[in-house]
Amino acid sequence: MLRRAGRRRGIETDAERIQQLFRGEAPRQLPLVEDAMGKQALALLLQLDAALRGGR
């Protein structure tokens, strides 16, 4: 992806750094907050899906 984005130098170093970020521990919210955020994200995805289907 980095090459396709036009990167030419330091690709291996950047790729390793990005992989480590995704493999690392992520900050967490309280379980109730995470559940609410998940429901909100799902609702937004359903709205986006409905909007895209309405355009057909």
C-alpha positions as CSV (number, residue, x, y, z in Angstrom):
1,M,0.0,0.0,0.0
2,L,2.8,2.4,0.8
3,R,4.3,1.9,-2.7
4,R,0.9,2.4,-4.3
5,A,0.6,5.6,-2.3
6,G,3.8,6.9,-3.8
7,R,6.2,6.1,-1.0
8,R,9.7,5.3,-2.1
9,R,12.0,5.4,1.0
10,G,11.7,3.8,4.4
11,I,8.9,1.5,3.3
12,E,10.0,-1.5,5.3
13,T,10.5,0.6,8.5
14,D,7.1,2.3,8.1
15,A,5.4,-1.0,7.3
16,E,6.8,-2.6,10.5
17,R,5.8,0.4,12.6
18,I,2.2,0.3,11.3
19,Q,2.0,-3.4,11.9
20,Q,3.2,-2.9,15.5
21,L,0.5,-0.3,16.0
22,F,-2.2,-2.6,14.9
23,R,-0.9,-5.5,17.0
24,G,-0.6,-3.4,20.2
25,E,-3.0,-3.0,23.0
26,A,-5.7,-0.5,22.2
27,P,-7.2,1.9,24.8
28,R,-10.5,0.6,26.1
29,Q,-13.7,2.2,27.4
30,L,-16.0,0.8,30.0
31,P,-17.9,-2.2,28.7
32,L,-21.3,-0.3,28.7
33,V,-19.7,2.5,26.7
34,E,-18.1,0.2,24.2
35,D,-21.5,-1.6,23.7
36,A,-23.2,1.8,23.1
37,M,-20.5,2.8,20.6
38,G,-20.9,-0.5,18.8
39,K,-24.7,0.0,18.6
40,Q,-24.2,3.5,17.3
41,A,-21.7,2.4,14.7
42,L,-24.1,-0.4,13.5
43,A,-26.9,2.2,13.3
44,L,-24.8,4.5,11.1
45,L,-23.8,1.6,8.9
46,L,-27.5,0.6,8.4
47,Q,-28.3,4.2,7.5
48,L,-25.5,4.3,5.0
49,D,-26.6,1.0,3.5
50,A,-30.2,2.3,3.3
51,A,-29.0,5.5,1.6
52,L,-27.0,3.6,-1.0
53,R,-29.8,1.2,-1.7
54,G,-32.2,4.1,-2.1
55,G,-30.1,5.5,-4.9
56,R,-30.6,2.5,-7.1
